[in-house]
Amino acid sequence: MNENKRAFVSALETALILYSREKIAKLEYDPHNEAWSGLETVEIRFAGGHRKVINVTGDSCIAIMHDIARALI
């Protein structure tokens, strides 16, 4: 099954902006180009300007959600 990770992260972004205790401004999925050897990341940008970058290379959508949740705890 081919998952649409970008669409999943976008939907998760909406839910987290609306319902998270954290003040999240943006979630962005980035399937970096060939120069990065297939690296996939999600960047969490917080309202105060702080950001976290999470390595989600090879993750399923559910695993991406789990990694984001761990980063927010």
HTML snippet that shows the backbone in 3Dmol.js (N, CA, C, O; Angstrom):
<script src="https://3Dmol.org/build/3Dmol-min.js"></script>
<div id="view" style="width:600px;height:400px;position:relative"></div>
<script>
const pdb = `
ATOM      1  N   MET A   1       0.839  -1.179   0.000  1.00  0.00           N
ATOM      2  CA  MET A   1       0.000   0.000   0.000  1.00  0.00           C
ATOM      3  C   MET A   1       0.883   1.242   0.000  1.00  0.00           C
ATOM      4  O   MET A   1       1.829   1.339   0.781  1.00  0.00           O
ATOM      5  N   ASN A   2       0.573   2.176  -0.869  1.00  0.00           N
ATOM      6  CA  ASN A   2       1.328   3.418  -0.957  1.00  0.00           C
ATOM      7  C   ASN A   2       0.608   4.491  -0.147  1.00  0.00           C
ATOM      8  O   ASN A   2      -0.495   4.908  -0.499  1.00  0.00           O
ATOM      9  N   GLU A   3       1.228   4.928   0.922  1.00  0.00           N
ATOM     10  CA  GLU A   3       0.609   5.908   1.797  1.00  0.00           C
ATOM     11  C   GLU A   3       0.940   7.324   1.345  1.00  0.00           C
ATOM     12  O   GLU A   3       2.052   7.591   0.888  1.00  0.00           O
ATOM     13  N   ASN A   4      -0.014   8.218   1.472  1.00  0.00           N
ATOM     14  CA  ASN A   4       0.219   9.619   1.159  1.00  0.00           C
ATOM     15  C   ASN A   4       0.623  10.323   2.458  1.00  0.00           C
ATOM     16  O   ASN A   4      -0.217  10.860   3.180  1.00  0.00           O
ATOM     17  N   LYS A   5       1.907  10.304   2.728  1.00  0.00           N
ATOM     18  CA  LYS A   5       2.428  10.829   3.996  1.00  0.00           C
ATOM     19  C   LYS A   5       2.229  12.338   4.100  1.00  0.00           C
ATOM     20  O   LYS A   5       1.958  12.855   5.183  1.00  0.00           O
ATOM     21  N   ARG A   6       2.361  13.035   2.995  1.00  0.00           N
ATOM     22  CA  ARG A   6       2.184  14.491   3.019  1.00  0.00           C
ATOM     23  C   ARG A   6       0.747  14.836   3.425  1.00  0.00           C
ATOM     24  O   ARG A   6       0.538  15.721   4.254  1.00  0.00           O
ATOM     25  N   ALA A   7      -0.232  14.153   2.855  1.00  0.00           N
ATOM     26  CA  ALA A   7      -1.638  14.401   3.192  1.00  0.00           C
ATOM     27  C   ALA A   7      -1.919  14.014   4.642  1.00  0.00           C
ATOM     28  O   ALA A   7      -2.662  14.703   5.340  1.00  0.00           O
ATOM     29  N   PHE A   8      -1.322  12.912   5.092  1.00  0.00           N
ATOM     30  CA  PHE A   8      -1.520  12.478   6.477  1.00  0.00           C
ATOM     31  C   PHE A   8      -0.977  13.520   7.455  1.00  0.00           C
ATOM     32  O   PHE A   8      -1.653  13.871   8.422  1.00  0.00           O
ATOM     33  N   VAL A   9       0.228  14.010   7.212  1.00  0.00           N
ATOM     34  CA  VAL A   9       0.834  15.014   8.099  1.00  0.00           C
ATOM     35  C   VAL A   9       0.007  16.297   8.072  1.00  0.00           C
ATOM     36  O   VAL A   9      -0.133  16.960   9.100  1.00  0.00           O
ATOM     37  N   SER A  10      -0.535  16.650   6.925  1.00  0.00           N
ATOM     38  CA  SER A  10      -1.384  17.835   6.822  1.00  0.00           C
ATOM     39  C   SER A  10      -2.652  17.686   7.669  1.00  0.00           C
ATOM     40  O   SER A  10      -3.054  18.621   8.360  1.00  0.00           O
ATOM     41  N   ALA A  11      -3.276  16.514   7.612  1.00  0.00           N
ATOM     42  CA  ALA A  11      -4.471  16.265   8.421  1.00  0.00           C
ATOM     43  C   ALA A  11      -4.129  16.256   9.912  1.00  0.00           C
ATOM     44  O   ALA A  11      -4.885  16.780  10.730  1.00  0.00           O
ATOM     45  N   LEU A  12      -2.998  15.666  10.257  1.00  0.00           N
ATOM     46  CA  LEU A  12      -2.545  15.638  11.650  1.00  0.00           C
ATOM     47  C   LEU A  12      -2.225  17.056  12.128  1.00  0.00           C
ATOM     48  O   LEU A  12      -2.497  17.404  13.277  1.00  0.00           O
ATOM     49  N   GLU A  13      -1.650  17.865  11.251  1.00  0.00           N
ATOM     50  CA  GLU A  13      -1.358  19.262  11.582  1.00  0.00           C
ATOM     51  C   GLU A  13      -2.638  19.983  12.014  1.00  0.00           C
ATOM     52  O   GLU A  13      -2.651  20.677  13.031  1.00  0.00           O
ATOM     53  N   THR A  14      -3.703  19.816  11.245  1.00  0.00           N
ATOM     54  CA  THR A  14      -4.974  20.459  11.574  1.00  0.00           C
ATOM     55  C   THR A  14      -5.462  20.040  12.952  1.00  0.00           C
ATOM     56  O   THR A  14      -5.866  20.881  13.755  1.00  0.00           O
ATOM     57  N   ALA A  15      -5.426  18.739  13.226  1.00  0.00           N
ATOM     58  CA  ALA A  15      -5.877  18.238  14.523  1.00  0.00           C
ATOM     59  C   ALA A  15      -5.018  18.771  15.664  1.00  0.00           C
ATOM     60  O   ALA A  15      -5.549  19.150  16.708  1.00  0.00           O
ATOM     61  N   LEU A  16      -3.715  18.806  15.486  1.00  0.00           N
ATOM     62  CA  LEU A  16      -2.827  19.274  16.548  1.00  0.00           C
ATOM     63  C   LEU A  16      -2.947  20.777  16.784  1.00  0.00           C
ATOM     64  O   LEU A  16      -2.891  21.234  17.926  1.00  0.00           O
ATOM     65  N   ILE A  17      -3.109  21.534  15.728  1.00  0.00           N
ATOM     66  CA  ILE A  17      -3.292  22.982  15.897  1.00  0.00           C
ATOM     67  C   ILE A  17      -4.577  23.253  16.678  1.00  0.00           C
ATOM     68  O   ILE A  17      -4.612  24.134  17.537  1.00  0.00           O
ATOM     69  N   LEU A  18      -5.619  22.504  16.380  1.00  0.00           N
ATOM     70  CA  LEU A  18      -6.903  22.720  17.045  1.00  0.00           C
ATOM     71  C   LEU A  18      -6.969  22.172  18.468  1.00  0.00           C
ATOM     72  O   LEU A  18      -7.615  22.773  19.327  1.00  0.00           O
ATOM     73  N   TYR A  19      -6.311  21.039  18.734  1.00  0.00           N
ATOM     74  CA  TYR A  19      -6.552  20.328  19.981  1.00  0.00           C
ATOM     75  C   TYR A  19      -5.349  20.097  20.883  1.00  0.00           C
ATOM     76  O   TYR A  19      -5.518  19.614  22.003  1.00  0.00           O
ATOM     77  N   SER A  20      -4.146  20.422  20.439  1.00  0.00           N
ATOM     78  CA  SER A  20      -2.960  20.163  21.251  1.00  0.00           C
ATOM     79  C   SER A  20      -2.776  21.242  22.308  1.00  0.00           C
ATOM     80  O   SER A  20      -3.128  22.402  22.096  1.00  0.00           O
ATOM     81  N   ARG A  21      -2.224  20.849  23.439  1.00  0.00           N
ATOM     82  CA  ARG A  21      -1.853  21.828  24.463  1.00  0.00           C
ATOM     83  C   ARG A  21      -0.655  22.648  24.017  1.00  0.00           C
ATOM     84  O   ARG A  21      -0.472  23.784  24.454  1.00  0.00           O
ATOM     85  N   GLU A  22       0.155  22.072  23.150  1.00  0.00           N
ATOM     86  CA  GLU A  22       1.298  22.787  22.583  1.00  0.00           C
ATOM     87  C   GLU A  22       0.779  23.809  21.572  1.00  0.00           C
ATOM     88  O   GLU A  22      -0.202  23.552  20.875  1.00  0.00           O
ATOM     89  N   LYS A  23       1.420  24.937  21.495  1.00  0.00           N
ATOM     90  CA  LYS A  23       1.050  25.969  20.524  1.00  0.00           C
ATOM     91  C   LYS A  23       1.800  25.705  19.218  1.00  0.00           C
ATOM     92  O   LYS A  23       2.875  26.256  18.982  1.00  0.00           O
ATOM     93  N   ILE A  24       1.219  24.861  18.384  1.00  0.00           N
ATOM     94  CA  ILE A  24       1.843  24.460  17.130  1.00  0.00           C
ATOM     95  C   ILE A  24       1.394  25.397  16.018  1.00  0.00           C
ATOM     96  O   ILE A  24       0.204  25.664  15.852  1.00  0.00           O
ATOM     97  N   ALA A  25       2.362  25.889  15.267  1.00  0.00           N
ATOM     98  CA  ALA A  25       2.067  26.773  14.145  1.00  0.00           C
ATOM     99  C   ALA A  25       2.026  26.006  12.823  1.00  0.00           C
ATOM    100  O   ALA A  25       1.263  26.364  11.926  1.00  0.00           O
ATOM    101  N   LYS A  26       2.844  24.948  12.694  1.00  0.00           N
ATOM    102  CA  LYS A  26       2.970  24.258  11.408  1.00  0.00           C
ATOM    103  C   LYS A  26       3.624  22.895  11.584  1.00  0.00           C
ATOM    104  O   LYS A  26       4.531  22.735  12.400  1.00  0.00           O
ATOM    105  N   LEU A  27       3.164  21.921  10.821  1.00  0.00           N
ATOM    106  CA  LEU A  27       3.846  20.642  10.641  1.00  0.00           C
ATOM    107  C   LEU A  27       4.164  20.537   9.157  1.00  0.00           C
ATOM    108  O   LEU A  27       3.315  20.828   8.314  1.00  0.00           O
ATOM    109  N   GLU A  28       5.367  20.125   8.842  1.00  0.00           N
ATOM    110  CA  GLU A  28       5.729  20.011   7.433  1.00  0.00           C
ATOM    111  C   GLU A  28       6.500  18.726   7.175  1.00  0.00           C
ATOM    112  O   GLU A  28       7.560  18.493   7.755  1.00  0.00           O
ATOM    113  N   TYR A  29       5.948  17.893   6.291  1.00  0.00           N
ATOM    114  CA  TYR A  29       6.607  16.661   5.856  1.00  0.00           C
ATOM    115  C   TYR A  29       7.539  16.998   4.703  1.00  0.00           C
ATOM    116  O   TYR A  29       7.146  17.720   3.787  1.00  0.00           O
ATOM    117  N   ASP A  30       8.762  16.491   4.732  1.00  0.00           N
ATOM    118  CA  ASP A  30       9.733  16.763   3.667  1.00  0.00           C
ATOM    119  C   ASP A  30      10.437  15.472   3.258  1.00  0.00           C
ATOM    120  O   ASP A  30      11.258  14.946   4.011  1.00  0.00           O
ATOM    121  N   PRO A  31      10.119  14.954   2.059  1.00  0.00           N
ATOM    122  CA  PRO A  31      10.814  13.774   1.540  1.00  0.00           C
ATOM    123  C   PRO A  31      12.051  14.206   0.752  1.00  0.00           C
ATOM    124  O   PRO A  31      12.058  14.116  -0.476  1.00  0.00           O
ATOM    125  N   HIS A  32      13.055  14.656   1.413  1.00  0.00           N
ATOM    126  CA  HIS A  32      14.252  15.268   0.812  1.00  0.00           C
ATOM    127  C   HIS A  32      14.645  14.618  -0.507  1.00  0.00           C
ATOM    128  O   HIS A  32      14.273  13.478  -0.786  1.00  0.00           O
ATOM    129  N   ASN A  33      15.398  15.352  -1.310  1.00  0.00           N
ATOM    130  CA  ASN A  33      15.796  14.875  -2.630  1.00  0.00           C
ATOM    131  C   ASN A  33      16.852  13.771  -2.554  1.00  0.00           C
ATOM    132  O   ASN A  33      17.279  13.369  -1.471  1.00  0.00           O
ATOM    133  N   GLU A  34      17.249  13.304  -3.698  1.00  0.00           N
ATOM    134  CA  GLU A  34      18.210  12.193  -3.803  1.00  0.00           C
ATOM    135  C   GLU A  34      19.526  12.451  -3.074  1.00  0.00           C
ATOM    136  O   GLU A  34      20.157  11.508  -2.596  1.00  0.00           O
ATOM    137  N   ALA A  35      19.942  13.683  -2.982  1.00  0.00           N
ATOM    138  CA  ALA A  35      21.210  14.001  -2.321  1.00  0.00           C
ATOM    139  C   ALA A  35      21.193  13.608  -0.845  1.00  0.00           C
ATOM    140  O   ALA A  35      22.247  13.431  -0.235  1.00  0.00           O
ATOM    141  N   TRP A  36      20.012  13.474  -0.281  1.00  0.00           N
ATOM    142  CA  TRP A  36      19.882  13.135   1.144  1.00  0.00           C
ATOM    143  C   TRP A  36      19.634  11.640   1.341  1.00  0.00           C
ATOM    144  O   TRP A  36      19.297  11.223   2.449  1.00  0.00           O
ATOM    145  N   SER A  37      19.789  10.834   0.316  1.00  0.00           N
ATOM    146  CA  SER A  37      19.670   9.373   0.391  1.00  0.00           C
ATOM    147  C   SER A  37      18.336   8.907   0.958  1.00  0.00           C
ATOM    148  O   SER A  37      18.292   7.986   1.774  1.00  0.00           O
ATOM    149  N   GLY A  38      17.252   9.539   0.526  1.00  0.00           N
ATOM    150  CA  GLY A  38      15.922   9.081   0.924  1.00  0.00           C
ATOM    151  C   GLY A  38      15.479   9.533   2.304  1.00  0.00           C
ATOM    152  O   GLY A  38      14.487   9.020   2.820  1.00  0.00           O
ATOM    153  N   LEU A  39      16.170  10.461   2.907  1.00  0.00           N
ATOM    154  CA  LEU A  39      15.789  10.967   4.222  1.00  0.00           C
ATOM    155  C   LEU A  39      14.402  11.594   4.165  1.00  0.00           C
ATOM    156  O   LEU A  39      14.094  12.347   3.241  1.00  0.00           O
ATOM    157  N   GLU A  40      13.563  11.284   5.155  1.00  0.00           N
ATOM    158  CA  GLU A  40      12.240  11.892   5.300  1.00  0.00           C
ATOM    159  C   GLU A  40      12.173  12.523   6.683  1.00  0.00           C
ATOM    160  O   GLU A  40      12.556  11.899   7.673  1.00  0.00           O
ATOM    161  N   THR A  41      11.687  13.762   6.754  1.00  0.00           N
ATOM    162  CA  THR A  41      11.566  14.437   8.038  1.00  0.00           C
ATOM    163  C   THR A  41      10.208  15.109   8.164  1.00  0.00           C
ATOM    164  O   THR A  41       9.525  15.382   7.177  1.00  0.00           O
ATOM    165  N   VAL A  42       9.841  15.367   9.421  1.00  0.00           N
ATOM    166  CA  VAL A  42       8.706  16.227   9.726  1.00  0.00           C
ATOM    167  C   VAL A  42       9.247  17.327  10.625  1.00  0.00           C
ATOM    168  O   VAL A  42       9.895  17.062  11.638  1.00  0.00           O
ATOM    169  N   GLU A  43       8.971  18.558  10.242  1.00  0.00           N
ATOM    170  CA  GLU A  43       9.374  19.692  11.059  1.00  0.00           C
ATOM    171  C   GLU A  43       8.146  20.202  11.806  1.00  0.00           C
ATOM    172  O   GLU A  43       7.105  20.469  11.205  1.00  0.00           O
ATOM    173  N   ILE A  44       8.281  20.334  13.123  1.00  0.00           N
ATOM    174  CA  ILE A  44       7.240  20.936  13.944  1.00  0.00           C
ATOM    175  C   ILE A  44       7.685  22.353  14.249  1.00  0.00           C
ATOM    176  O   ILE A  44       8.748  22.565  14.833  1.00  0.00           O
ATOM    177  N   ARG A  45       6.875  23.322  13.857  1.00  0.00           N
ATOM    178  CA  ARG A  45       7.158  24.726  14.187  1.00  0.00           C
ATOM    179  C   ARG A  45       6.147  25.165  15.242  1.00  0.00           C
ATOM    180  O   ARG A  45       4.938  25.006  15.074  1.00  0.00           O
ATOM    181  N   PHE A  46       6.665  25.716  16.321  1.00  0.00           N
ATOM    182  CA  PHE A  46       5.821  26.173  17.411  1.00  0.00           C
ATOM    183  C   PHE A  46       5.553  27.662  17.264  1.00  0.00           C
ATOM    184  O   PHE A  46       6.315  28.377  16.613  1.00  0.00           O
ATOM    185  N   ALA A  47       4.468  28.124  17.871  1.00  0.00           N
ATOM    186  CA  ALA A  47       4.045  29.521  17.750  1.00  0.00           C
ATOM    187  C   ALA A  47       5.126  30.491  18.217  1.00  0.00           C
ATOM    188  O   ALA A  47       5.221  31.596  17.683  1.00  0.00           O
ATOM    189  N   GLY A  48       5.933  30.114  19.185  1.00  0.00           N
ATOM    190  CA  GLY A  48       6.971  30.988  19.706  1.00  0.00           C
ATOM    191  C   GLY A  48       8.246  31.024  18.878  1.00  0.00           C
ATOM    192  O   GLY A  48       9.191  31.727  19.236  1.00  0.00           O
ATOM    193  N   GLY A  49       8.291  30.274  17.771  1.00  0.00           N
ATOM    194  CA  GLY A  49       9.461  30.268  16.911  1.00  0.00           C
ATOM    195  C   GLY A  49      10.349  29.046  17.070  1.00  0.00           C
ATOM    196  O   GLY A  49      11.171  28.762  16.198  1.00  0.00           O
ATOM    197  N   HIS A  50      10.195  28.315  18.176  1.00  0.00           N
ATOM    198  CA  HIS A  50      10.950  27.079  18.405  1.00  0.00           C
ATOM    199  C   HIS A  50      10.551  26.055  17.353  1.00  0.00           C
ATOM    200  O   HIS A  50       9.425  26.083  16.857  1.00  0.00           O
ATOM    201  N   ARG A  51      11.464  25.154  17.010  1.00  0.00           N
ATOM    202  CA  ARG A  51      11.132  24.085  16.059  1.00  0.00           C
ATOM    203  C   ARG A  51      11.848  22.802  16.422  1.00  0.00           C
ATOM    204  O   ARG A  51      12.890  22.813  17.079  1.00  0.00           O
ATOM    205  N   LYS A  52      11.272  21.697  15.984  1.00  0.00           N
ATOM    206  CA  LYS A  52      11.883  20.373  16.130  1.00  0.00           C
ATOM    207  C   LYS A  52      11.804  19.694  14.777  1.00  0.00           C
ATOM    208  O   LYS A  52      10.803  19.806  14.069  1.00  0.00           O
ATOM    209  N   VAL A  53      12.870  18.989  14.425  1.00  0.00           N
ATOM    210  CA  VAL A  53      12.891  18.205  13.195  1.00  0.00           C
ATOM    211  C   VAL A  53      12.988  16.740  13.590  1.00  0.00           C
ATOM    212  O   VAL A  53      13.875  16.345  14.347  1.00  0.00           O
ATOM    213  N   ILE A  54      12.067  15.941  13.070  1.00  0.00           N
ATOM    214  CA  ILE A  54      11.970  14.522  13.422  1.00  0.00           C
ATOM    215  C   ILE A  54      12.299  13.686  12.191  1.00  0.00           C
ATOM    216  O   ILE A  54      11.768  13.931  11.108  1.00  0.00           O
ATOM    217  N   ASN A  55      13.168  12.708  12.357  1.00  0.00           N
ATOM    218  CA  ASN A  55      13.490  11.778  11.275  1.00  0.00           C
ATOM    219  C   ASN A  55      12.389  10.733  11.201  1.00  0.00           C
ATOM    220  O   ASN A  55      12.183   9.981  12.154  1.00  0.00           O
ATOM    221  N   VAL A  56      11.677  10.678  10.074  1.00  0.00           N
ATOM    222  CA  VAL A  56      10.604   9.699   9.885  1.00  0.00           C
ATOM    223  C   VAL A  56      10.883   8.808   8.676  1.00  0.00           C
ATOM    224  O   VAL A  56       9.956   8.268   8.072  1.00  0.00           O
ATOM    225  N   THR A  57      12.151   8.656   8.329  1.00  0.00           N
ATOM    226  CA  THR A  57      12.542   7.853   7.177  1.00  0.00           C
ATOM    227  C   THR A  57      12.011   6.433   7.303  1.00  0.00           C
ATOM    228  O   THR A  57      12.285   5.743   8.286  1.00  0.00           O
ATOM    229  N   GLY A  58      11.250   6.001   6.304  1.00  0.00           N
ATOM    230  CA  GLY A  58      10.726   4.641   6.269  1.00  0.00           C
ATOM    231  C   GLY A  58       9.509   4.403   7.141  1.00  0.00           C
ATOM    232  O   GLY A  58       8.994   3.285   7.177  1.00  0.00           O
ATOM    233  N   ASP A  59       9.034   5.420   7.845  1.00  0.00           N
ATOM    234  CA  ASP A  59       7.877   5.262   8.739  1.00  0.00           C
ATOM    235  C   ASP A  59       6.582   5.142   7.948  1.00  0.00           C
ATOM    236  O   ASP A  59       6.428   5.735   6.881  1.00  0.00           O
ATOM    237  N   SER A  60       5.655   4.360   8.495  1.00  0.00           N
ATOM    238  CA  SER A  60       4.279   4.371   8.008  1.00  0.00           C
ATOM    239  C   SER A  60       3.611   5.620   8.576  1.00  0.00           C
ATOM    240  O   SER A  60       4.202   6.319   9.400  1.00  0.00           O
ATOM    241  N   CYS A  61       2.400   5.902   8.148  1.00  0.00           N
ATOM    242  CA  CYS A  61       1.686   7.064   8.680  1.00  0.00           C
ATOM    243  C   CYS A  61       1.472   6.947  10.184  1.00  0.00           C
ATOM    244  O   CYS A  61       1.636   7.927  10.912  1.00  0.00           O
ATOM    245  N   ILE A  62       1.112   5.773  10.650  1.00  0.00           N
ATOM    246  CA  ILE A  62       0.905   5.585  12.095  1.00  0.00           C
ATOM    247  C   ILE A  62       2.214   5.769  12.853  1.00  0.00           C
ATOM    248  O   ILE A  62       2.217   6.339  13.944  1.00  0.00           O
ATOM    249  N   ALA A  63       3.319   5.300  12.297  1.00  0.00           N
ATOM    250  CA  ALA A  63       4.617   5.483  12.941  1.00  0.00           C
ATOM    251  C   ALA A  63       5.012   6.965  12.958  1.00  0.00           C
ATOM    252  O   ALA A  63       5.619   7.434  13.921  1.00  0.00           O
ATOM    253  N   ILE A  64       4.669   7.697  11.898  1.00  0.00           N
ATOM    254  CA  ILE A  64       4.917   9.142  11.882  1.00  0.00           C
ATOM    255  C   ILE A  64       4.145   9.800  13.021  1.00  0.00           C
ATOM    256  O   ILE A  64       4.695  10.629  13.744  1.00  0.00           O
ATOM    257  N   MET A  65       2.882   9.439  13.184  1.00  0.00           N
ATOM    258  CA  MET A  65       2.063   9.994  14.258  1.00  0.00           C
ATOM    259  C   MET A  65       2.692   9.694  15.618  1.00  0.00           C
ATOM    260  O   MET A  65       2.721  10.558  16.495  1.00  0.00           O
ATOM    261  N   HIS A  66       3.187   8.494  15.791  1.00  0.00           N
ATOM    262  CA  HIS A  66       3.827   8.090  17.050  1.00  0.00           C
ATOM    263  C   HIS A  66       5.081   8.918  17.301  1.00  0.00           C
ATOM    264  O   HIS A  66       5.302   9.378  18.421  1.00  0.00           O
ATOM    265  N   ASP A  67       5.904   9.113  16.273  1.00  0.00           N
ATOM    266  CA  ASP A  67       7.137   9.896  16.421  1.00  0.00           C
ATOM    267  C   ASP A  67       6.834  11.359  16.766  1.00  0.00           C
ATOM    268  O   ASP A  67       7.529  11.969  17.578  1.00  0.00           O
ATOM    269  N   ILE A  68       5.792  11.912  16.141  1.00  0.00           N
ATOM    270  CA  ILE A  68       5.392  13.289  16.445  1.00  0.00           C
ATOM    271  C   ILE A  68       4.904  13.388  17.889  1.00  0.00           C
ATOM    272  O   ILE A  68       5.263  14.318  18.611  1.00  0.00           O
ATOM    273  N   ALA A  69       4.086  12.429  18.301  1.00  0.00           N
ATOM    274  CA  ALA A  69       3.571  12.429  19.679  1.00  0.00           C
ATOM    275  C   ALA A  69       4.724  12.363  20.673  1.00  0.00           C
ATOM    276  O   ALA A  69       4.718  13.086  21.669  1.00  0.00           O
ATOM    277  N   ARG A  70       5.714  11.509  20.419  1.00  0.00           N
ATOM    278  CA  ARG A  70       6.896  11.424  21.310  1.00  0.00           C
ATOM    279  C   ARG A  70       7.646  12.739  21.375  1.00  0.00           C
ATOM    280  O   ARG A  70       8.149  13.115  22.434  1.00  0.00           O
ATOM    281  N   ALA A  71       7.725  13.436  20.263  1.00  0.00           N
ATOM    282  CA  ALA A  71       8.432  14.710  20.229  1.00  0.00           C
ATOM    283  C   ALA A  71       7.686  15.789  21.008  1.00  0.00           C
ATOM    284  O   ALA A  71       8.294  16.755  21.468  1.00  0.00           O
ATOM    285  N   LEU A  72       6.396  15.632  21.155  1.00  0.00           N
ATOM    286  CA  LEU A  72       5.595  16.635  21.866  1.00  0.00           C
ATOM    287  C   LEU A  72       5.480  16.379  23.356  1.00  0.00           C
ATOM    288  O   LEU A  72       5.017  17.244  24.099  1.00  0.00           O
ATOM    289  N   ILE A  73       5.893  15.203  23.803  1.00  0.00           N
ATOM    290  CA  ILE A  73       5.782  14.866  25.227  1.00  0.00           C
ATOM    291  C   ILE A  73       6.960  15.435  25.999  1.00  0.00           C
ATOM    292  O   ILE A  73       7.046  15.257  27.214  1.00  0.00           O
TER     293      ILE A  73
END
`;
const viewer = $3Dmol.createViewer("view");
viewer.addModel(pdb, "pdb");
viewer.setStyle({}, {cartoon: {color: "spectrum"}});
viewer.zoomTo();
viewer.render();
</script>
